[in-house]
Amino acid sequence: MIDLLTIFVLAVFVGFEVVSKVSTILHTPLMSGANAIHGVILVGAILITGQADGGVALALGLLAVFLATVNVVGGFVVTDRMLEMFKGHKR
């Protein structure tokens, strides 16, 4: 258990350092790529939930589908806001 916790903490630190060093010009393409990955995760959650055979498995699957959907929608909202920042002011 302590090994998994150590790996998790190290992954959090490395992820934070990597993301914080990305220039603002690259944030929108990276968000688009992350949205594509989250879409694949959503499809996987739907497929796994469809094959659930117990109540607990079904509940966890539905929770995974819900959280993946929130993640995808949130990613598109953030990407849209980032793209709006780069547009010029209309006169």
Secondary structure in CASP SS format (residue, H / E / C, confidence):
PFRMAT SS
TARGET T0000
AUTHOR 0000-0000-0000
METHOD secondary structure of the structure
MODEL  1
M C 1.00
I H 1.00
D H 1.00
L H 1.00
L H 1.00
T H 1.00
I H 1.00
F H 1.00
V H 1.00
L H 1.00
A H 1.00
V H 1.00
F H 1.00
V H 1.00
G H 1.00
F H 1.00
E H 1.00
V H 1.00
V H 1.00
S H 1.00
K C 1.00
V C 1.00
S C 1.00
T H 1.00
I H 1.00
L H 1.00
H H 1.00
T H 1.00
P H 1.00
L H 1.00
M H 1.00
S H 1.00
G H 1.00
A H 1.00
N H 1.00
A H 1.00
I H 1.00
H H 1.00
G H 1.00
V H 1.00
I H 1.00
L H 1.00
V H 1.00
G H 1.00
A H 1.00
I H 1.00
L H 1.00
I H 1.00
T H 1.00
G H 1.00
Q C 1.00
A C 1.00
D C 1.00
G C 1.00
G H 1.00
V H 1.00
A H 1.00
L H 1.00
A H 1.00
L H 1.00
G H 1.00
L H 1.00
L H 1.00
A H 1.00
V H 1.00
F H 1.00
L H 1.00
A H 1.00
T H 1.00
V H 1.00
N H 1.00
V H 1.00
V H 1.00
G H 1.00
G H 1.00
F H 1.00
V H 1.00
V H 1.00
T H 1.00
D H 1.00
R H 1.00
M H 1.00
L H 1.00
E H 1.00
M H 1.00
F H 1.00
K C 1.00
G C 1.00
H C 1.00
K C 1.00
R C 1.00
END
